[in-house]
Amino acid sequence: MIIVLAAITSAIFMGINIGGNNAAASMGAAYGAKARTKKEAVILIAIFSLLGAVLSGKDVIRTVGEGIIPDITITITAAIIATTAAALSLFIGNILKIPISSSQSAVGAIAGIGIFYGILDTQLLSHIVGWWITTPVLAFVLAYLCGKYIHPKLATWLSEHESEAQIKSIIAKLLTVSGCYVAYSAGANNAANAVGPLVATGLIDSTTGAVIGGLTLGIGAVLIGERILDTVGMEITELCTVRAVFIEAIAAIIVHGASHAGIPVALGQIIPAAIIGIGCANKGMTTMKNKTVRRIAFMWLTSPILAGLIAYTAIRLVS
């Protein structure tokens, strides 16, 4: 009974840290553009992360829980170790106010256990890593193109055809839709990182896991999400409401597509990459020299390695 409670507690701890880090980052663009207050942002994240996890999260849960290493290898002890190792990596990111990838931390922790047992689906792992490399690059390129070529023309067209009040109303509605879509996509993709190992043990089924994951993501966004909102929204580049719509739409489409493919991708990379891309379009490549951008890049590289090392060391000690 104690070990079951420990397993559920580790999943809740992981879900809260995901909500505070990656899910909160999903509203960073709109918050930075001053289109939403912190309270509005975290409430929308909480609601739509839960919906995304329950309605669209099961494919990624299966990939994280059963695909990278065989589910027969995932004992309850291994699940606790994998989830806790990933959560600690995210917790460090939350303390430092840096958005990092819950997917990378979760997969890194599971890979650490797989390496210990000598059972690792390297082909699937390589496929997932390929997505990790491709998706932020794609987000950067699309955001840069939108910021460089579409945004100026759209801004000019709106100013010529609509009043200021109408423009604000249109943008506010677009931001609400795009922001909720991002939060939904975050729930669909990231809930797996909290509960995937538990589902693999048979302790809970994928539906129950999706509900637990979605709820804890929402709680985390409400409790500790404001720290990452400040970093993503205020410390990378200056954002206007139109640019925020582009960023949210690009990120949501990429993450939602990955969720349908059953691939855990890095929302904590995709959103900042899109913001950096649109910042470069607006202010040139000097955005890349931003101190916050360098800190984010460092954590992107180290977080999965850290989670993997913690998991490998822990499973070695208990074995």
GUKOLNU-38397 format. One record per residue (C-alpha): residue number from 0; residue in three letters; x, y, z. Coordinates in Angstrom, 2 decimals, always signed. Layout:
<k: NUM | r: ALA | c1: X | c2: Y | c3: Z>
...
END
This chain:
<k: 0 | r: MET | c1: +0.00 | c2: +0.00 | c3: +0.00>
<k: 1 | r: ILE | c1: +2.84 | c2: +2.40 | c3: +0.87>
<k: 2 | r: ILE | c1: +4.60 | c2: +1.84 | c3: -2.44>
<k: 3 | r: VAL | c1: +1.34 | c2: +2.48 | c3: -4.34>
<k: 4 | r: LEU | c1: +0.87 | c2: +5.76 | c3: -2.47>
<k: 5 | r: ALA | c1: +4.49 | c2: +6.66 | c3: -3.25>
<k: 6 | r: ALA | c1: +3.88 | c2: +5.96 | c3: -6.95>
<k: 7 | r: ILE | c1: +0.78 | c2: +8.16 | c3: -7.07>
<k: 8 | r: THR | c1: +2.53 | c2: +10.89 | c3: -5.08>
<k: 9 | r: SER | c1: +5.45 | c2: +10.90 | c3: -7.53>
<k: 10 | r: ALA | c1: +3.02 | c2: +11.24 | c3: -10.46>
<k: 11 | r: ILE | c1: +1.24 | c2: +14.15 | c3: -8.75>
<k: 12 | r: PHE | c1: +4.58 | c2: +15.84 | c3: -8.01>
<k: 13 | r: MET | c1: +5.59 | c2: +15.42 | c3: -11.65>
<k: 14 | r: GLY | c1: +2.24 | c2: +16.70 | c3: -12.97>
<k: 15 | r: ILE | c1: +2.37 | c2: +19.81 | c3: -10.79>
<k: 16 | r: ASN | c1: +5.89 | c2: +20.61 | c3: -11.99>
<k: 17 | r: ILE | c1: +4.84 | c2: +20.08 | c3: -15.62>
<k: 18 | r: GLY | c1: +1.91 | c2: +22.42 | c3: -15.11>
<k: 19 | r: GLY | c1: +4.13 | c2: +25.01 | c3: -13.50>
<k: 20 | r: ASN | c1: +6.73 | c2: +24.82 | c3: -16.25>
<k: 21 | r: ASN | c1: +5.59 | c2: +23.74 | c3: -19.70>
<k: 22 | r: ALA | c1: +1.84 | c2: +24.26 | c3: -19.50>
<k: 23 | r: ALA | c1: +2.30 | c2: +27.74 | c3: -18.02>
<k: 24 | r: ALA | c1: +4.73 | c2: +28.56 | c3: -20.83>
<k: 25 | r: SER | c1: +1.89 | c2: +27.99 | c3: -23.28>
<k: 26 | r: MET | c1: +0.27 | c2: +31.28 | c3: -22.23>
<k: 27 | r: GLY | c1: +3.53 | c2: +33.21 | c3: -22.04>
<k: 28 | r: ALA | c1: +3.12 | c2: +34.90 | c3: -25.39>
<k: 29 | r: ALA | c1: -0.32 | c2: +36.33 | c3: -24.63>
<k: 30 | r: TYR | c1: +0.77 | c2: +37.36 | c3: -21.14>
<k: 31 | r: GLY | c1: +3.84 | c2: +39.08 | c3: -22.56>
<k: 32 | r: ALA | c1: +1.63 | c2: +40.93 | c3: -25.02>
<k: 33 | r: LYS | c1: -0.50 | c2: +42.06 | c3: -22.03>
<k: 34 | r: ALA | c1: -3.55 | c2: +40.40 | c3: -23.57>
<k: 35 | r: ARG | c1: -4.16 | c2: +38.25 | c3: -20.49>
<k: 36 | r: THR | c1: -3.58 | c2: +38.64 | c3: -16.80>
<k: 37 | r: LYS | c1: -1.70 | c2: +35.92 | c3: -14.89>
<k: 38 | r: LYS | c1: -4.96 | c2: +34.80 | c3: -13.28>
<k: 39 | r: GLU | c1: -6.76 | c2: +34.48 | c3: -16.62>
<k: 40 | r: ALA | c1: -3.81 | c2: +32.61 | c3: -18.13>
<k: 41 | r: VAL | c1: -3.48 | c2: +29.99 | c3: -15.42>
<k: 42 | r: ILE | c1: -7.24 | c2: +29.35 | c3: -15.24>
<k: 43 | r: LEU | c1: -7.42 | c2: +28.72 | c3: -19.01>
<k: 44 | r: ILE | c1: -4.38 | c2: +26.46 | c3: -18.78>
<k: 45 | r: ALA | c1: -5.98 | c2: +24.44 | c3: -15.98>
<k: 46 | r: ILE | c1: -9.24 | c2: +23.88 | c3: -17.84>
<k: 47 | r: PHE | c1: -7.92 | c2: +23.10 | c3: -21.30>
<k: 48 | r: SER | c1: -4.92 | c2: +21.03 | c3: -20.13>
<k: 49 | r: LEU | c1: -7.38 | c2: +18.68 | c3: -18.44>
<k: 50 | r: LEU | c1: -9.55 | c2: +18.49 | c3: -21.56>
<k: 51 | r: GLY | c1: -6.53 | c2: +17.82 | c3: -23.78>
<k: 52 | r: ALA | c1: -5.22 | c2: +15.07 | c3: -21.50>
<k: 53 | r: VAL | c1: -8.57 | c2: +13.28 | c3: -21.26>
<k: 54 | r: LEU | c1: -9.64 | c2: +13.60 | c3: -24.90>
<k: 55 | r: SER | c1: -6.33 | c2: +13.31 | c3: -26.78>
<k: 56 | r: GLY | c1: -3.63 | c2: +12.17 | c3: -24.37>
<k: 57 | r: LYS | c1: -3.81 | c2: +8.37 | c3: -24.50>
<k: 58 | r: ASP | c1: -1.53 | c2: +7.80 | c3: -27.53>
<k: 59 | r: VAL | c1: +1.39 | c2: +9.66 | c3: -25.96>
<k: 60 | r: ILE | c1: +0.75 | c2: +7.96 | c3: -22.60>
<k: 61 | r: ARG | c1: +1.21 | c2: +4.59 | c3: -24.31>
<k: 62 | r: THR | c1: +4.43 | c2: +5.72 | c3: -26.03>
<k: 63 | r: VAL | c1: +6.01 | c2: +7.01 | c3: -22.82>
<k: 64 | r: GLY | c1: +4.77 | c2: +4.11 | c3: -20.72>
<k: 65 | r: GLU | c1: +5.31 | c2: +1.13 | c3: -23.01>
<k: 66 | r: GLY | c1: +7.25 | c2: +2.09 | c3: -26.12>
<k: 67 | r: ILE | c1: +10.73 | c2: +3.21 | c3: -25.07>
<k: 68 | r: ILE | c1: +11.36 | c2: +0.15 | c3: -22.90>
<k: 69 | r: PRO | c1: +9.11 | c2: -2.93 | c3: -22.56>
<k: 70 | r: ASP | c1: +6.31 | c2: -2.42 | c3: -20.03>
<k: 71 | r: ILE | c1: +7.30 | c2: -5.66 | c3: -18.26>
<k: 72 | r: THR | c1: +10.50 | c2: -3.85 | c3: -17.21>
<k: 73 | r: ILE | c1: +8.57 | c2: -1.05 | c3: -15.53>
<k: 74 | r: THR | c1: +7.93 | c2: -2.22 | c3: -11.97>
<k: 75 | r: ILE | c1: +6.24 | c2: +0.12 | c3: -9.51>
<k: 76 | r: THR | c1: +9.66 | c2: +0.92 | c3: -8.04>
<k: 77 | r: ALA | c1: +11.05 | c2: +1.73 | c3: -11.50>
<k: 78 | r: ALA | c1: +7.99 | c2: +3.89 | c3: -12.24>
<k: 79 | r: ILE | c1: +8.51 | c2: +5.86 | c3: -9.02>
<k: 80 | r: ILE | c1: +12.19 | c2: +6.36 | c3: -9.83>
<k: 81 | r: ALA | c1: +11.54 | c2: +7.46 | c3: -13.44>
<k: 82 | r: THR | c1: +8.77 | c2: +9.87 | c3: -12.50>
<k: 83 | r: THR | c1: +10.62 | c2: +11.35 | c3: -9.53>
<k: 84 | r: ALA | c1: +13.86 | c2: +11.79 | c3: -11.49>
<k: 85 | r: ALA | c1: +12.04 | c2: +13.64 | c3: -14.26>
<k: 86 | r: ALA | c1: +10.11 | c2: +15.72 | c3: -11.72>
<k: 87 | r: LEU | c1: +13.32 | c2: +16.77 | c3: -9.95>
<k: 88 | r: SER | c1: +14.75 | c2: +17.96 | c3: -13.27>
<k: 89 | r: LEU | c1: +11.62 | c2: +20.04 | c3: -13.89>
<k: 90 | r: PHE | c1: +11.60 | c2: +21.28 | c3: -10.30>
<k: 91 | r: ILE | c1: +15.07 | c2: +22.73 | c3: -10.82>
<k: 92 | r: GLY | c1: +13.79 | c2: +24.51 | c3: -13.94>
<k: 93 | r: ASN | c1: +10.87 | c2: +25.95 | c3: -11.97>
<k: 94 | r: ILE | c1: +13.19 | c2: +27.18 | c3: -9.21>
<k: 95 | r: LEU | c1: +15.39 | c2: +28.87 | c3: -11.83>
<k: 96 | r: LYS | c1: +12.34 | c2: +30.23 | c3: -13.72>
<k: 97 | r: ILE | c1: +13.44 | c2: +28.49 | c3: -16.94>
<k: 98 | r: PRO | c1: +11.02 | c2: +26.66 | c3: -19.27>
<k: 99 | r: ILE | c1: +12.35 | c2: +23.17 | c3: -19.99>
<k: 100 | r: SER | c1: +10.89 | c2: +20.09 | c3: -21.62>
<k: 101 | r: SER | c1: +8.91 | c2: +17.68 | c3: -19.45>
<k: 102 | r: SER | c1: +9.00 | c2: +15.26 | c3: -22.40>
<k: 103 | r: GLN | c1: +12.79 | c2: +15.31 | c3: -22.48>
<k: 104 | r: SER | c1: +13.01 | c2: +14.86 | c3: -18.72>
<k: 105 | r: ALA | c1: +10.51 | c2: +11.98 | c3: -18.72>
<k: 106 | r: VAL | c1: +12.04 | c2: +10.19 | c3: -21.69>
<k: 107 | r: GLY | c1: +15.55 | c2: +10.78 | c3: -20.33>
<k: 108 | r: ALA | c1: +14.58 | c2: +9.18 | c3: -16.99>
<k: 109 | r: ILE | c1: +12.99 | c2: +6.15 | c3: -18.66>
<k: 110 | r: ALA | c1: +16.00 | c2: +5.80 | c3: -20.95>
<k: 111 | r: GLY | c1: +18.25 | c2: +5.79 | c3: -17.87>
<k: 112 | r: ILE | c1: +16.34 | c2: +2.81 | c3: -16.50>
<k: 113 | r: GLY | c1: +16.41 | c2: +1.12 | c3: -19.90>
<k: 114 | r: ILE | c1: +20.18 | c2: +1.53 | c3: -20.11>
<k: 115 | r: PHE | c1: +20.57 | c2: -0.07 | c3: -16.68>
<k: 116 | r: TYR | c1: +18.53 | c2: -3.11 | c3: -17.70>
<k: 117 | r: GLY | c1: +20.07 | c2: -3.21 | c3: -21.18>
<k: 118 | r: ILE | c1: +16.61 | c2: -3.01 | c3: -22.76>
<k: 119 | r: LEU | c1: +16.05 | c2: +0.15 | c3: -24.78>
<k: 120 | r: ASP | c1: +14.21 | c2: +0.71 | c3: -28.05>
<k: 121 | r: THR | c1: +16.92 | c2: +2.84 | c3: -29.63>
<k: 122 | r: GLN | c1: +15.01 | c2: +3.13 | c3: -32.89>
<k: 123 | r: LEU | c1: +11.98 | c2: +4.70 | c3: -31.19>
<k: 124 | r: LEU | c1: +14.23 | c2: +6.83 | c3: -28.99>
<k: 125 | r: SER | c1: +16.07 | c2: +8.13 | c3: -32.08>
<k: 126 | r: HIS | c1: +12.71 | c2: +8.87 | c3: -33.70>
<k: 127 | r: ILE | c1: +11.60 | c2: +10.88 | c3: -30.65>
<k: 128 | r: VAL | c1: +14.92 | c2: +12.77 | c3: -30.51>
<k: 129 | r: GLY | c1: +14.47 | c2: +13.60 | c3: -34.20>
<k: 130 | r: TRP | c1: +11.14 | c2: +15.23 | c3: -33.33>
<k: 131 | r: TRP | c1: +12.82 | c2: +17.13 | c3: -30.49>
<k: 132 | r: ILE | c1: +15.33 | c2: +18.61 | c3: -32.92>
<k: 133 | r: THR | c1: +12.89 | c2: +19.27 | c3: -35.75>
<k: 134 | r: THR | c1: +9.93 | c2: +20.81 | c3: -33.89>
<k: 135 | r: PRO | c1: +11.66 | c2: +23.82 | c3: -32.26>
<k: 136 | r: VAL | c1: +13.52 | c2: +24.53 | c3: -35.51>
<k: 137 | r: LEU | c1: +10.20 | c2: +24.39 | c3: -37.37>
<k: 138 | r: ALA | c1: +8.60 | c2: +26.68 | c3: -34.77>
<k: 139 | r: PHE | c1: +11.49 | c2: +29.16 | c3: -35.09>
<k: 140 | r: VAL | c1: +11.33 | c2: +29.22 | c3: -38.91>
<k: 141 | r: LEU | c1: +7.53 | c2: +29.55 | c3: -39.10>
<k: 142 | r: ALA | c1: +7.49 | c2: +32.29 | c3: -36.46>
<k: 143 | r: TYR | c1: +10.32 | c2: +34.15 | c3: -38.20>
<k: 144 | r: LEU | c1: +8.49 | c2: +34.02 | c3: -41.55>
<k: 145 | r: CYS | c1: +5.23 | c2: +35.14 | c3: -39.95>
<k: 146 | r: GLY | c1: +6.95 | c2: +37.98 | c3: -38.12>
<k: 147 | r: LYS | c1: +8.98 | c2: +39.10 | c3: -41.14>
<k: 148 | r: TYR | c1: +6.41 | c2: +38.89 | c3: -43.93>
<k: 149 | r: ILE | c1: +2.87 | c2: +38.29 | c3: -42.69>
<k: 150 | r: HIS | c1: +2.70 | c2: +40.43 | c3: -39.56>
<k: 151 | r: PRO | c1: +3.57 | c2: +43.79 | c3: -41.23>
<k: 152 | r: LYS | c1: +1.03 | c2: +43.24 | c3: -44.01>
<k: 153 | r: LEU | c1: -1.67 | c2: +42.08 | c3: -41.60>
<k: 154 | r: ALA | c1: -1.07 | c2: +45.01 | c3: -39.26>
<k: 155 | r: THR | c1: -1.31 | c2: +47.44 | c3: -42.19>
<k: 156 | r: TRP | c1: -4.50 | c2: +45.81 | c3: -43.51>
<k: 157 | r: LEU | c1: -6.17 | c2: +45.89 | c3: -40.10>
<k: 158 | r: SER | c1: -5.32 | c2: +49.56 | c3: -39.54>
<k: 159 | r: GLU | c1: -6.76 | c2: +50.46 | c3: -42.94>
<k: 160 | r: HIS | c1: -9.98 | c2: +48.44 | c3: -42.70>
<k: 161 | r: GLU | c1: -10.91 | c2: +48.29 | c3: -39.02>
<k: 162 | r: SER | c1: -11.24 | c2: +50.74 | c3: -36.15>
<k: 163 | r: GLU | c1: -8.92 | c2: +50.43 | c3: -33.15>
<k: 164 | r: ALA | c1: -11.74 | c2: +49.06 | c3: -30.99>
<k: 165 | r: GLN | c1: -12.62 | c2: +46.43 | c3: -33.61>
<k: 166 | r: ILE | c1: -8.95 | c2: +45.42 | c3: -33.98>
<k: 167 | r: LYS | c1: -8.62 | c2: +44.93 | c3: -30.22>
<k: 168 | r: SER | c1: -11.81 | c2: +42.86 | c3: -30.16>
<k: 169 | r: ILE | c1: -10.66 | c2: +40.64 | c3: -33.06>
<k: 170 | r: ILE | c1: -7.21 | c2: +40.06 | c3: -31.59>
<k: 171 | r: ALA | c1: -8.62 | c2: +39.32 | c3: -28.14>
<k: 172 | r: LYS | c1: -10.89 | c2: +36.63 | c3: -29.59>
<k: 173 | r: LEU | c1: -8.06 | c2: +35.12 | c3: -31.65>
<k: 174 | r: LEU | c1: -5.79 | c2: +35.03 | c3: -28.61>
<k: 175 | r: THR | c1: -8.45 | c2: +33.30 | c3: -26.54>
<k: 176 | r: VAL | c1: -8.90 | c2: +30.61 | c3: -29.19>
<k: 177 | r: SER | c1: -5.19 | c2: +30.13 | c3: -29.85>
<k: 178 | r: GLY | c1: -4.29 | c2: +30.12 | c3: -26.16>
<k: 179 | r: CYS | c1: -6.91 | c2: +27.52 | c3: -25.29>
<k: 180 | r: TYR | c1: -5.70 | c2: +25.42 | c3: -28.22>
<k: 181 | r: VAL | c1: -2.12 | c2: +25.56 | c3: -26.91>
<k: 182 | r: ALA | c1: -3.25 | c2: +24.54 | c3: -23.41>
<k: 183 | r: TYR | c1: -5.33 | c2: +21.70 | c3: -24.89>
<k: 184 | r: SER | c1: -2.34 | c2: +20.50 | c3: -26.91>
<k: 185 | r: ALA | c1: -0.10 | c2: +20.77 | c3: -23.83>
<k: 186 | r: GLY | c1: -2.47 | c2: +18.54 | c3: -21.88>
<k: 187 | r: ALA | c1: -2.69 | c2: +16.01 | c3: -24.71>
<k: 188 | r: ASN | c1: +1.08 | c2: +15.75 | c3: -24.99>
<k: 189 | r: ASN | c1: +2.43 | c2: +16.37 | c3: -21.50>
<k: 190 | r: ALA | c1: +0.04 | c2: +14.41 | c3: -19.26>
<k: 191 | r: ALA | c1: +1.86 | c2: +11.27 | c3: -20.43>
<k: 192 | r: ASN | c1: +5.06 | c2: +12.48 | c3: -18.83>
<k: 193 | r: ALA | c1: +3.44 | c2: +12.39 | c3: -15.39>
<k: 194 | r: VAL | c1: +1.54 | c2: +9.10 | c3: -15.60>
<k: 195 | r: GLY | c1: +3.05 | c2: +7.05 | c3: -18.44>
<k: 196 | r: PRO | c1: +5.27 | c2: +4.86 | c3: -16.20>
<k: 197 | r: LEU | c1: +2.34 | c2: +4.18 | c3: -13.82>
<k: 198 | r: VAL | c1: +0.15 | c2: +3.09 | c3: -16.72>
<k: 199 | r: ALA | c1: +2.92 | c2: +0.74 | c3: -17.84>
<k: 200 | r: THR | c1: +2.90 | c2: -1.00 | c3: -14.44>
<k: 201 | r: GLY | c1: -0.83 | c2: -1.68 | c3: -14.73>
<k: 202 | r: LEU | c1: -1.46 | c2: +0.30 | c3: -11.55>
<k: 203 | r: ILE | c1: -3.87 | c2: +2.57 | c3: -13.42>
<k: 204 | r: ASP | c1: -5.36 | c2: +2.49 | c3: -16.92>
<k: 205 | r: SER | c1: -4.70 | c2: +5.13 | c3: -19.57>
<k: 206 | r: THR | c1: -8.06 | c2: +6.90 | c3: -19.00>
<k: 207 | r: THR | c1: -7.47 | c2: +7.27 | c3: -15.27>
<k: 208 | r: GLY | c1: -3.91 | c2: +8.33 | c3: -16.00>
<k: 209 | r: ALA | c1: -5.12 | c2: +11.01 | c3: -18.40>
<k: 210 | r: VAL | c1: -7.49 | c2: +12.43 | c3: -15.76>
<k: 211 | r: ILE | c1: -4.78 | c2: +12.45 | c3: -13.06>
<k: 212 | r: GLY | c1: -2.27 | c2: +13.97 | c3: -15.46>
<k: 213 | r: GLY | c1: -4.65 | c2: +16.67 | c3: -16.67>
<k: 214 | r: LEU | c1: -5.76 | c2: +17.63 | c3: -13.16>
<k: 215 | r: THR | c1: -2.22 | c2: +17.89 | c3: -11.82>
<k: 216 | r: LEU | c1: -1.10 | c2: +19.96 | c3: -14.83>
<k: 217 | r: GLY | c1: -3.91 | c2: +22.39 | c3: -14.07>
<k: 218 | r: ILE | c1: -3.05 | c2: +22.53 | c3: -10.37>
<k: 219 | r: GLY | c1: +0.61 | c2: +23.15 | c3: -11.16>
<k: 220 | r: ALA | c1: -0.23 | c2: +25.97 | c3: -13.54>
<k: 221 | r: VAL | c1: -2.37 | c2: +27.66 | c3: -10.88>
<k: 222 | r: LEU | c1: +0.11 | c2: +27.15 | c3: -8.00>
<k: 223 | r: ILE | c1: +3.52 | c2: +27.83 | c3: -9.58>
<k: 224 | r: GLY | c1: +2.93 | c2: +28.80 | c3: -13.21>
<k: 225 | r: GLU | c1: +3.43 | c2: +32.53 | c3: -12.75>
<k: 226 | r: ARG | c1: +7.24 | c2: +32.22 | c3: -12.54>
<k: 227 | r: ILE | c1: +7.60 | c2: +30.74 | c3: -16.02>
<k: 228 | r: LEU | c1: +5.00 | c2: +33.15 | c3: -17.43>
<k: 229 | r: ASP | c1: +7.32 | c2: +36.02 | c3: -16.49>
<k: 230 | r: THR | c1: +10.36 | c2: +34.41 | c3: -18.16>
<k: 231 | r: VAL | c1: +8.64 | c2: +33.45 | c3: -21.42>
<k: 232 | r: GLY | c1: +6.39 | c2: +36.48 | c3: -21.70>
<k: 233 | r: MET | c1: +8.67 | c2: +39.28 | c3: -20.54>
<k: 234 | r: GLU | c1: +12.36 | c2: +38.31 | c3: -20.71>
<k: 235 | r: ILE | c1: +12.96 | c2: +37.03 | c3: -24.26>
<k: 236 | r: THR | c1: +11.63 | c2: +39.74 | c3: -26.57>
<k: 237 | r: GLU | c1: +8.96 | c2: +42.41 | c3: -26.79>
<k: 238 | r: LEU | c1: +5.63 | c2: +41.02 | c3: -27.99>
<k: 239 | r: CYS | c1: +2.49 | c2: +42.57 | c3: -29.38>
<k: 240 | r: THR | c1: -0.90 | c2: +40.85 | c3: -29.49>
<k: 241 | r: VAL | c1: -0.72 | c2: +39.93 | c3: -33.20>
<k: 242 | r: ARG | c1: +2.68 | c2: +38.28 | c3: -32.77>
<k: 243 | r: ALA | c1: +1.33 | c2: +36.42 | c3: -29.74>
<k: 244 | r: VAL | c1: -1.44 | c2: +34.92 | c3: -31.90>
<k: 245 | r: PHE | c1: +1.13 | c2: +33.68 | c3: -34.43>
<k: 246 | r: ILE | c1: +3.25 | c2: +32.10 | c3: -31.67>
<k: 247 | r: GLU | c1: +0.34 | c2: +30.34 | c3: -29.99>
<k: 248 | r: ALA | c1: -1.13 | c2: +29.06 | c3: -33.24>
<k: 249 | r: ILE | c1: +2.22 | c2: +27.70 | c3: -34.49>
<k: 250 | r: ALA | c1: +2.99 | c2: +25.97 | c3: -31.19>
<k: 251 | r: ALA | c1: -0.48 | c2: +24.46 | c3: -30.84>
<k: 252 | r: ILE | c1: -0.52 | c2: +23.01 | c3: -34.37>
<k: 253 | r: ILE | c1: +2.95 | c2: +21.45 | c3: -33.95>
<k: 254 | r: VAL | c1: +2.23 | c2: +19.94 | c3: -30.52>
<k: 255 | r: HIS | c1: -1.23 | c2: +18.70 | c3: -31.48>
<k: 256 | r: GLY | c1: +0.18 | c2: +17.02 | c3: -34.58>
<k: 257 | r: ALA | c1: +2.85 | c2: +15.31 | c3: -32.49>
<k: 258 | r: SER | c1: +0.20 | c2: +14.12 | c3: -30.02>
<k: 259 | r: HIS | c1: -1.73 | c2: +12.43 | c3: -32.84>
<k: 260 | r: ALA | c1: +1.50 | c2: +10.70 | c3: -33.85>
<k: 261 | r: GLY | c1: +1.96 | c2: +9.53 | c3: -30.25>
<k: 262 | r: ILE | c1: +5.24 | c2: +11.45 | c3: -29.87>
<k: 263 | r: PRO | c1: +6.10 | c2: +13.36 | c3: -26.66>
<k: 264 | r: VAL | c1: +7.56 | c2: +16.66 | c3: -27.87>
<k: 265 | r: ALA | c1: +9.08 | c2: +19.60 | c3: -26.06>
<k: 266 | r: LEU | c1: +6.51 | c2: +22.36 | c3: -25.54>
<k: 267 | r: GLY | c1: +9.07 | c2: +24.05 | c3: -23.30>
<k: 268 | r: GLN | c1: +11.27 | c2: +24.34 | c3: -26.40>
<k: 269 | r: ILE | c1: +8.63 | c2: +25.02 | c3: -29.04>
<k: 270 | r: ILE | c1: +7.06 | c2: +28.08 | c3: -27.42>
<k: 271 | r: PRO | c1: +10.37 | c2: +29.86 | c3: -26.63>
<k: 272 | r: ALA | c1: +11.73 | c2: +28.90 | c3: -30.07>
<k: 273 | r: ALA | c1: +8.72 | c2: +30.56 | c3: -31.71>
<k: 274 | r: ILE | c1: +9.14 | c2: +33.65 | c3: -29.52>
<k: 275 | r: ILE | c1: +12.85 | c2: +33.83 | c3: -30.39>
<k: 276 | r: GLY | c1: +11.99 | c2: +33.43 | c3: -34.09>
<k: 277 | r: ILE | c1: +9.48 | c2: +36.25 | c3: -34.11>
<k: 278 | r: GLY | c1: +11.87 | c2: +38.35 | c3: -32.02>
<k: 279 | r: CYS | c1: +14.61 | c2: +37.86 | c3: -34.61>
<k: 280 | r: ALA | c1: +12.18 | c2: +38.93 | c3: -37.34>
<k: 281 | r: ASN | c1: +11.39 | c2: +42.08 | c3: -35.39>
<k: 282 | r: LYS | c1: +14.76 | c2: +43.07 | c3: -33.92>
<k: 283 | r: GLY | c1: +17.32 | c2: +41.01 | c3: -35.81>
<k: 284 | r: MET | c1: +19.49 | c2: +38.13 | c3: -34.67>
<k: 285 | r: THR | c1: +20.63 | c2: +40.05 | c3: -31.57>
<k: 286 | r: THR | c1: +17.69 | c2: +38.39 | c3: -29.83>
<k: 287 | r: MET | c1: +19.74 | c2: +35.18 | c3: -29.86>
<k: 288 | r: LYS | c1: +22.32 | c2: +36.86 | c3: -27.59>
<k: 289 | r: ASN | c1: +19.72 | c2: +37.47 | c3: -24.88>
<k: 290 | r: LYS | c1: +20.89 | c2: +36.15 | c3: -21.48>
<k: 291 | r: THR | c1: +17.56 | c2: +34.41 | c3: -20.90>
<k: 292 | r: VAL | c1: +17.83 | c2: +32.65 | c3: -24.27>
<k: 293 | r: ARG | c1: +21.27 | c2: +31.29 | c3: -23.32>
<k: 294 | r: ARG | c1: +19.98 | c2: +30.03 | c3: -19.96>
<k: 295 | r: ILE | c1: +17.05 | c2: +28.29 | c3: -21.66>
<k: 296 | r: ALA | c1: +19.36 | c2: +26.65 | c3: -24.22>
<k: 297 | r: PHE | c1: +21.65 | c2: +25.35 | c3: -21.45>
<k: 298 | r: MET | c1: +18.74 | c2: +23.78 | c3: -19.56>
<k: 299 | r: TRP | c1: +17.36 | c2: +22.23 | c3: -22.77>
<k: 300 | r: LEU | c1: +20.63 | c2: +20.34 | c3: -23.18>
<k: 301 | r: THR | c1: +21.17 | c2: +19.32 | c3: -19.57>
<k: 302 | r: SER | c1: +17.67 | c2: +18.45 | c3: -18.28>
<k: 303 | r: PRO | c1: +17.22 | c2: +15.04 | c3: -20.03>
<k: 304 | r: ILE | c1: +20.80 | c2: +14.05 | c3: -19.16>
<k: 305 | r: LEU | c1: +20.24 | c2: +15.02 | c3: -15.53>
<k: 306 | r: ALA | c1: +16.97 | c2: +13.06 | c3: -15.35>
<k: 307 | r: GLY | c1: +18.61 | c2: +10.03 | c3: -16.97>
<k: 308 | r: LEU | c1: +21.55 | c2: +10.10 | c3: -14.57>
<k: 309 | r: ILE | c1: +19.29 | c2: +10.38 | c3: -11.51>
<k: 310 | r: ALA | c1: +17.11 | c2: +7.50 | c3: -12.71>
<k: 311 | r: TYR | c1: +20.09 | c2: +5.29 | c3: -13.62>
<k: 312 | r: THR | c1: +21.79 | c2: +5.90 | c3: -10.27>
<k: 313 | r: ALA | c1: +18.62 | c2: +5.32 | c3: -8.27>
<k: 314 | r: ILE | c1: +17.65 | c2: +2.07 | c3: -10.04>
<k: 315 | r: ARG | c1: +21.22 | c2: +0.84 | c3: -9.61>
<k: 316 | r: LEU | c1: +21.13 | c2: +1.55 | c3: -5.89>
<k: 317 | r: VAL | c1: +17.77 | c2: -0.15 | c3: -5.23>
<k: 318 | r: SER | c1: +18.75 | c2: -3.16 | c3: -7.35>
END
